Amino acid sequence: MPAEKRQTEENGSMDTKKKKGRTVAVGLIVVFGLLAGANLYRGFNRRQAAKKPVEAVAVKVARAAVRRVDRQIERTADIAPAEQVLVLSKVPGKVIEQILVEEGRQVRKGDLIAVLEQDLIKARLDEVRAELASARAGLAQAEARLAVLARDRRRLKALLAEKAVSRQKVDHIEAEYRAASAAADLGRARIAKARAVLRRLKVLARDHNICAPIDGLVIKRHLDPGNLTAPGVALVTLADISRVKVVTSVAEDDLSAVSPGVPVTVRTDACKGRVFKGKVFLVGATVDPATRTARIEIRLPNADGRLKPGMFAHVTIHLPPRKALVVPAQALERVPGTGRPFVYTVEDGRAVLRNVTAGAVRKGLVEIKAGLEAGVPVVIEGQQRLRDGMPVKVISRETVAGSKEAGK
């Protein structure tokens, strides 16, 4: 390629690059100019907005007040039998011949529940009865001989006094009398031993017939006929559900107010619309360090059996009334995400956000445990449009009971 042509092309390429560079530079200058203009415009608007007065938000307020309030503790609970018994065999290693009850059957105290194999115990009973009969016969024989020897002894002693018989004969009858007396004592001992063994075997025989220790419902059958009895292994579980206990817990902060006898109402999902009334029966002596709660137990009558063991219950514990600082429930707001409660108060014509510690809500009033004082006006309407420090215009003042205050 001729040198002149190459030089011409190189010059054209350089001109193109210079033109592109100038175009980019102009574009950047325009962008920066637009950004600067936008910033100036926003700054101007902010200055104008700052000069423009903020319109006060119309609100309704009510003064926080100390009132006598009912206290209630709402808890969930489990229902359990008032009395539950594991029925075990006292005789281990025996075959269960019969189990006479099924789950769901109601039994009375003393009803036969199960029968264990009894062949060996019956054979042993027959053996001991035979031993007892033999001992009685032996005793009768010994006592008959003792009676004969007693008569001969008296007669020979009388003859010895008259020197009509020798001392040797008297000594001989004395020895026979003592031997017969010892035989009679041995017979009595054999009878006493046989009787003791017989009593023990009768108790053991009764233990082969397992009976219900309480009135109750068979809620679980653990074994079937043919199994062997073993220590600690229950045959059935009985529960007295004519009364039930409702087991729940209360926080340690409320523990001092809960004591036996405090009235309680219980509701269950299974018995909708029905309210069961009872009282606190037992308060736990310790607080669980993991949950900071104490166990409480409530007893309820259950004659109709509507309350079943294992049911889920809702418990309301009715505590004695006390004085507390309250505000209308609609005054309470919560921080989105955290749920932390707060209220807006009105101070010098402006809204002031106050974080509070809220308690229970009762009859449209919420207890304020901390963060607020009595007499402070809190916003009950219009607070959704407020921010901390915004000007407000109070258009209505109410008491916590909802009545208008005199002289707004």
Legacy VTK file of the C-alpha trace (Angstrom):
# vtk DataFile Version 3.0
C-alpha trace
ASCII
DATASET POLYDATA
POINTS 408 float
0.000 0.000 0.000
1.389 3.410 -0.860
2.655 5.447 2.051
0.420 8.372 1.196
-2.729 6.199 1.482
-1.691 4.752 4.848
-1.043 8.209 6.175
-4.499 9.355 5.019
-6.220 6.444 6.797
-4.320 7.041 10.029
-5.280 10.710 9.981
-8.973 9.760 9.436
-8.894 7.328 12.383
-7.424 9.947 14.699
-10.102 12.452 13.658
-12.824 9.880 14.453
-11.378 9.221 17.908
-11.205 12.909 18.673
-14.820 13.371 17.663
-15.927 10.482 19.946
-13.933 11.904 22.833
-15.554 15.311 22.396
-19.011 13.679 22.289
-18.396 11.764 25.556
-17.071 14.867 27.263
-20.115 16.871 26.211
-22.414 14.069 27.470
-20.718 14.002 30.873
-20.961 17.749 31.172
-24.695 17.555 30.400
-25.262 14.772 32.982
-23.378 16.616 35.703
-25.297 19.735 34.840
-28.622 17.945 35.149
-27.632 16.401 38.510
-26.531 19.750 39.827
-29.784 21.304 38.666
-31.831 18.566 40.335
-29.962 19.021 43.592
-30.500 22.752 43.466
-34.214 22.146 42.813
-34.584 19.739 45.730
-32.709 22.064 48.014
-34.978 24.889 46.970
-38.065 22.752 47.659
-36.746 21.754 51.076
-36.120 25.368 51.984
-39.597 26.253 50.816
-41.088 23.337 52.787
-39.132 24.361 55.858
-40.550 27.845 55.579
-44.080 26.435 55.219
-45.641 25.683 58.630
-46.555 22.003 59.368
-50.284 21.561 59.827
-51.267 20.276 63.294
-52.873 16.807 63.405
-56.316 16.708 64.995
-56.404 14.118 67.823
-58.575 12.955 70.671
-56.988 12.308 74.046
-57.801 10.689 77.375
-55.929 11.071 80.634
-54.231 8.066 82.167
-55.914 7.303 85.482
-55.671 4.915 88.413
-58.667 2.610 88.566
-59.682 -0.484 90.482
-59.418 -3.278 87.916
-60.237 -6.951 87.864
-57.221 -9.142 87.332
-57.206 -12.337 85.349
-54.524 -14.734 84.214
-55.196 -16.570 80.975
-53.354 -19.864 80.574
-53.540 -23.081 78.619
-53.642 -26.373 80.475
-53.849 -30.155 80.248
-56.570 -32.277 81.834
-55.536 -35.353 83.834
-57.394 -37.807 86.096
-57.687 -36.823 89.731
-56.393 -40.280 90.627
-54.554 -42.746 88.414
-53.301 -46.199 89.399
-51.048 -48.717 87.666
-52.378 -52.173 88.568
-49.446 -54.560 88.997
-49.147 -58.181 90.067
-47.630 -58.914 93.469
-46.576 -62.349 92.227
-43.794 -62.196 89.590
-43.115 -64.861 87.014
-46.664 -66.182 86.751
-48.612 -66.774 83.563
-51.636 -64.528 83.119
-54.551 -66.871 82.478
-57.277 -64.239 82.062
-57.677 -60.479 81.804
-61.321 -59.700 82.356
-61.468 -55.998 81.417
-61.047 -53.962 78.248
-60.113 -50.304 77.713
-63.024 -47.972 78.381
-64.711 -50.227 80.931
-65.775 -48.756 84.267
-64.886 -50.936 87.262
-65.636 -50.793 90.963
-63.152 -51.267 93.757
-62.709 -55.019 94.347
-63.831 -56.119 90.877
-61.766 -58.996 89.447
-59.417 -57.717 86.739
-57.075 -60.627 86.009
-56.402 -64.244 87.032
-52.935 -65.801 87.246
-52.092 -69.496 86.978
-53.010 -71.204 90.282
-52.187 -74.920 89.899
-49.098 -74.796 92.088
-50.686 -72.630 94.757
-53.732 -74.924 94.907
-51.507 -77.979 95.265
-49.548 -76.309 98.047
-52.786 -75.338 99.793
-53.961 -78.965 99.696
-50.619 -80.076 101.096
-50.719 -77.630 104.001
-54.334 -78.509 104.788
-53.275 -82.175 105.001
-50.385 -81.209 107.308
-52.810 -79.267 109.483
-55.184 -82.228 109.691
-52.276 -84.546 110.608
-51.089 -82.120 113.289
-54.563 -81.928 114.767
-54.848 -85.717 114.868
-51.440 -85.983 116.509
-52.417 -83.401 119.074
-55.648 -85.218 119.855
-53.716 -88.452 120.418
-51.110 -86.707 122.580
-53.777 -84.979 124.670
-55.661 -88.285 125.185
-52.493 -90.001 126.398
-51.690 -86.978 128.562
-55.123 -87.202 130.192
-54.614 -90.929 131.041
-51.157 -90.273 132.442
-52.492 -87.356 134.481
-55.017 -89.654 136.193
-52.388 -92.366 136.846
-49.990 -89.706 138.162
-52.515 -88.423 140.669
-53.386 -91.969 141.806
-49.782 -93.063 142.266
-48.911 -89.900 144.183
-51.807 -90.644 146.564
-50.532 -94.234 147.039
-46.986 -92.948 147.581
-48.271 -90.742 150.382
-49.688 -93.879 152.006
-46.433 -95.751 151.237
-48.430 -98.244 149.216
-46.270 -97.856 146.109
-42.611 -97.406 145.475
-40.926 -94.124 144.605
-39.623 -95.749 141.396
-43.120 -96.190 139.965
-44.004 -92.572 140.765
-40.820 -91.328 139.073
-41.584 -93.478 136.041
-45.115 -92.064 135.673
-43.748 -88.523 136.111
-41.338 -89.058 133.215
-44.064 -90.434 130.979
-46.333 -87.510 131.894
-43.648 -84.943 130.973
-42.991 -86.693 127.667
-46.699 -86.756 126.838
-47.001 -83.056 127.770
-44.080 -82.210 125.465
-45.712 -84.223 122.663
-48.923 -82.254 123.131
-46.980 -78.974 123.014
-45.273 -80.142 119.820
-48.623 -80.975 118.312
-49.945 -77.525 119.131
-46.825 -75.942 117.574
-47.304 -78.018 114.403
-50.904 -76.828 114.211
-49.881 -73.172 114.726
-47.219 -73.474 112.014
-49.618 -75.121 109.580
-52.201 -72.450 110.229
-49.621 -69.690 109.599
-48.533 -71.323 106.352
-52.178 -71.734 105.355
-52.887 -68.050 106.000
-49.857 -67.048 103.932
-50.896 -69.299 101.083
-54.422 -67.939 101.158
-53.000 -64.414 100.851
-50.821 -65.615 97.983
-53.830 -67.270 96.375
-55.745 -64.012 96.629
-52.794 -62.271 94.934
-53.296 -64.641 92.003
-56.689 -62.972 91.574
-55.922 -59.325 90.787
-58.710 -56.917 91.737
-59.334 -53.204 91.135
-57.848 -51.075 93.943
-60.133 -48.103 93.164
-63.323 -47.184 91.360
-62.221 -46.078 87.928
-62.067 -46.334 84.174
-59.708 -48.726 82.393
-57.759 -46.267 80.247
-54.992 -48.653 79.179
-54.506 -52.440 79.021
-50.797 -53.224 78.896
-50.707 -57.059 78.737
-52.682 -59.919 77.221
-53.343 -63.448 78.556
-50.318 -65.706 78.192
-47.789 -63.079 79.257
-45.686 -63.508 82.366
-46.003 -61.085 85.249
-42.874 -59.108 86.098
-41.911 -56.569 88.764
-42.886 -53.032 87.756
-44.902 -54.139 84.707
-48.535 -53.023 84.906
-51.417 -55.123 83.654
-53.820 -52.186 83.292
-54.055 -48.499 84.166
-57.123 -47.312 86.063
-58.175 -43.678 86.369
-60.823 -42.047 88.500
-62.346 -39.451 86.157
-65.328 -38.583 88.354
-62.986 -35.729 89.280
-60.217 -34.328 87.100
-57.249 -32.102 87.704
-56.348 -29.286 85.342
-52.602 -28.726 85.324
-51.043 -25.437 84.188
-48.424 -22.936 85.317
-48.149 -19.257 86.239
-45.263 -16.830 85.915
-43.303 -16.082 89.048
-44.444 -12.421 88.871
-48.055 -13.574 89.411
-47.256 -16.366 91.853
-47.760 -14.288 94.997
-51.384 -13.569 93.980
-52.299 -17.223 93.292
-53.161 -19.420 96.255
-55.403 -22.429 96.971
-59.046 -21.421 96.828
-58.724 -18.743 94.114
-61.680 -19.136 91.698
-61.011 -20.468 88.216
-63.039 -21.016 85.060
-62.095 -23.663 82.504
-63.157 -23.988 78.875
-62.363 -26.703 76.341
-62.629 -26.871 72.581
-64.451 -30.195 72.913
-67.208 -28.687 75.085
-67.851 -25.427 73.263
-70.068 -22.977 75.107
-69.679 -24.774 78.420
-67.823 -23.191 81.329
-66.487 -25.348 84.168
-65.994 -23.599 87.495
-63.445 -24.659 90.071
-60.740 -23.452 92.420
-56.983 -23.615 92.623
-56.211 -26.785 94.565
-52.429 -26.822 94.667
-49.620 -24.329 94.033
-46.177 -25.731 93.318
-43.523 -25.205 95.956
-40.767 -24.445 93.429
-40.251 -22.335 90.302
-38.833 -23.929 87.170
-35.568 -22.025 86.522
-35.869 -22.628 82.765
-39.352 -21.134 82.322
-39.667 -19.041 85.507
-43.088 -20.555 86.123
-44.638 -22.579 88.926
-47.013 -25.519 88.494
-50.580 -25.152 89.709
-53.357 -27.700 89.881
-57.120 -27.163 89.704
-59.702 -29.802 90.688
-63.049 -30.041 88.881
-66.030 -32.369 89.376
-66.689 -34.515 86.302
-69.701 -36.657 87.130
-70.874 -36.810 83.504
-67.405 -37.692 82.213
-67.372 -34.920 79.599
-63.822 -33.936 80.520
-61.404 -36.577 79.264
-57.794 -37.083 80.360
-55.437 -35.576 77.797
-57.810 -32.804 76.698
-56.484 -29.291 76.045
-58.073 -26.560 78.175
-58.168 -22.769 78.461
-57.911 -21.568 82.057
-58.862 -18.176 83.483
-57.639 -17.502 87.015
-59.710 -14.752 88.659
-57.508 -12.760 91.017
-58.735 -10.185 93.569
-59.165 -6.630 92.130
-56.420 -4.063 92.650
-55.632 -0.462 91.716
-53.666 0.082 88.527
-52.807 2.832 86.044
-54.919 2.358 82.905
-55.548 4.011 79.544
-58.093 3.197 76.825
-56.956 0.134 74.866
-57.086 2.067 71.552
-54.244 4.301 72.777
-51.762 1.445 72.697
-49.640 1.064 69.563
-46.891 -1.450 68.810
-43.658 -1.092 66.868
-43.880 -3.142 63.652
-41.580 -6.135 63.718
-40.767 -6.026 67.442
-44.232 -5.615 68.886
-42.902 -3.229 71.525
-45.799 -1.176 72.971
-45.884 2.608 72.988
-48.336 5.500 73.283
-48.390 9.114 72.119
-48.811 11.739 74.790
-49.491 15.434 74.237
-46.972 17.846 75.738
-46.847 21.576 74.843
-48.962 21.032 71.758
-46.775 18.314 70.321
-46.953 14.519 70.163
-44.405 12.709 72.308
-43.780 8.985 71.779
-43.451 7.079 75.030
-42.394 3.466 75.299
-44.465 1.699 77.956
-44.820 -1.664 79.633
-48.365 -2.899 79.059
-50.365 -5.377 81.093
-53.681 -7.105 80.535
-56.616 -5.598 78.646
-59.889 -5.585 80.610
-63.183 -4.023 79.491
-61.542 -1.732 76.948
-58.775 -0.576 79.312
-55.136 -1.634 79.238
-52.935 -1.605 82.317
-49.727 0.427 82.035
-47.093 -0.996 84.357
-44.285 1.435 83.490
-43.502 4.410 81.249
-46.489 6.641 82.072
-47.910 8.653 84.961
-51.462 9.309 86.079
-53.044 12.432 84.554
-50.920 12.471 81.388
-53.095 12.866 78.253
-52.613 10.049 75.760
-53.808 10.075 72.160
-56.708 7.695 71.555
-57.660 8.782 68.043
-55.497 10.119 65.212
-52.234 8.545 66.379
-51.813 6.642 63.109
-50.853 9.941 61.426
-48.430 11.021 64.124
-44.675 11.048 64.403
-42.674 11.963 67.452
-42.558 15.750 67.814
-45.360 16.577 65.362
-47.747 19.408 66.347
-51.208 18.297 67.383
-54.585 19.899 67.893
-56.711 18.350 70.656
-60.321 18.283 69.506
-61.720 16.131 72.306
-60.721 15.080 75.807
-62.168 11.963 77.470
-61.715 10.079 80.699
-60.657 6.466 80.735
-64.323 5.596 81.231
-65.115 7.262 77.891
-67.106 10.281 79.186
-66.380 13.848 78.068
-64.291 16.021 80.346
-65.742 19.347 81.401
-64.118 22.367 79.748
-62.296 20.874 76.815
LINES 1 409
408 0 1 2 3 4 5 6 7 8 9 10 11 12 13 14 15 16 17 18 19 20 21 22 23 24 25 26 27 28 29 30 31 32 33 34 35 36 37 38 39 40 41 42 43 44 45 46 47 48 49 50 51 52 53 54 55 56 57 58 59 60 61 62 63 64 65 66 67 68 69 70 71 72 73 74 75 76 77 78 79 80 81 82 83 84 85 86 87 88 89 90 91 92 93 94 95 96 97 98 99 100 101 102 103 104 105 106 107 108 109 110 111 112 113 114 115 116 117 118 119 120 121 122 123 124 125 126 127 128 129 130 131 132 133 134 135 136 137 138 139 140 141 142 143 144 145 146 147 148 149 150 151 152 153 154 155 156 157 158 159 160 161 162 163 164 165 166 167 168 169 170 171 172 173 174 175 176 177 178 179 180 181 182 183 184 185 186 187 188 189 190 191 192 193 194 195 196 197 198 199 200 201 202 203 204 205 206 207 208 209 210 211 212 213 214 215 216 217 218 219 220 221 222 223 224 225 226 227 228 229 230 231 232 233 234 235 236 237 238 239 240 241 242 243 244 245 246 247 248 249 250 251 252 253 254 255 256 257 258 259 260 261 262 263 264 265 266 267 268 269 270 271 272 273 274 275 276 277 278 279 280 281 282 283 284 285 286 287 288 289 290 291 292 293 294 295 296 297 298 299 300 301 302 303 304 305 306 307 308 309 310 311 312 313 314 315 316 317 318 319 320 321 322 323 324 325 326 327 328 329 330 331 332 333 334 335 336 337 338 339 340 341 342 343 344 345 346 347 348 349 350 351 352 353 354 355 356 357 358 359 360 361 362 363 364 365 366 367 368 369 370 371 372 373 374 375 376 377 378 379 380 381 382 383 384 385 386 387 388 389 390 391 392 393 394 395 396 397 398 399 400 401 402 403 404 405 406 407
